[in-house]
């Protein structure tokens, strides 16, 4: 949070049992006050994949638990990941027990494509759990990608002069 960020105050009414639970949550999480906890909960809610637009560039994780004894499931999951290689940064594979594996896939790319990958993983027979979690929305990259440059330097084309370039 910025040093001098503008804050807007507003009142919120909670039923007594709910505010008691919230205060317990605040204490358990180590927050200094209700406002800090409330701001974090709102930020988290705004990063829910369902609250974002499909065309946004995001980063996050796909977490899955699956039974690796299900016929061809590890191969199908690997094929799905290979098909989405441009959106996958890394993955971690953990053996939970004799039958189950946990996989965490770090992703960065178009939310629509990541939702599709998550859905394709989730519906596989033997996948017990799959969740897409978004932790970052790349608004700056989206704006930059909307500004196109033609980098064809043929003689018929006029070259674009960038303000920060040092050509003579």
TAGIFEN-V403915 format. One record per backbone hydrogen bond with DSSP energy under -1.0 kcal/mol. CO is the residue of the C=O (numbers start at 1). NH is the residue of the N-H. Records with the same first field share a line. If there is no record, write none. Layout:
CO = NH ; NH
//
This chain:
15 = 19
16 = 20
17 = 21
18 = 22
19 = 23
20 = 24
21 = 25
22 = 26
23 = 27
24 = 28
25 = 29
26 = 30 ; 31
33 = 37
34 = 38
35 = 39
36 = 40
37 = 41
38 = 42
39 = 43
40 = 44
41 = 45
42 = 46
43 = 47
45 = 48
48 = 51
53 = 56
54 = 112
56 = 111
57 = 138
58 = 109
59 = 135 ; 136
60 = 107
61 = 133
62 = 105
63 = 131
64 = 103
65 = 128 ; 129
66 = 101
67 = 70
70 = 73
72 = 76
73 = 77
74 = 78
75 = 79
76 = 80
77 = 81
78 = 82
79 = 83
82 = 85
84 = 87
87 = 108
90 = 106
92 = 104
94 = 102
99 = 68
100 = 96 ; 97
101 = 66
102 = 94
103 = 64
104 = 92
105 = 62
106 = 89 ; 90
107 = 60
109 = 58
110 = 114
111 = 115
112 = 116
113 = 117
114 = 118
115 = 119
116 = 120
117 = 121
118 = 122
119 = 123
121 = 124
124 = 127
126 = 67
129 = 65
131 = 63
133 = 61
136 = 59
137 = 139
138 = 142
139 = 143
140 = 144
141 = 145
144 = 147
154 = 157
162 = 165
//
